[in-house]
């Protein structure tokens, strides 16, 4: 149980603090759903929520996490709107180049791993 990992990628930044919070909340809901399907979930939105500092530091860390995932069993889960997010696009290409399975919210959902 929980031997496979999904990394959640989607928009984080927004023009307003309320927009940032909305993006964090959307990621949280998706992460909770994926956990309930039997996946271990890495949700960077929650890992660095509302932290100050240079965003490139967090992106470098996020890409390092993706690099450590196992293409034989782990994957990337793209939230709706991911293609409008510079960071999510970078995460997508890193995951694709690594050979991870890529899932897309609402169109290509991951399988349920637990009954």
Secondary structure, DSSP 8 states (H G I E B T S, - for coil): ---SEEEEE-----SSHHHHHHHHHHHHHHHHHHHHTT-EEEEHHHHSTT--S-HHHHHHHHHHHHHHS-TTT-EEEE-TTGGG-HHHHHHHHHHHHHT-EEEETTTB-------
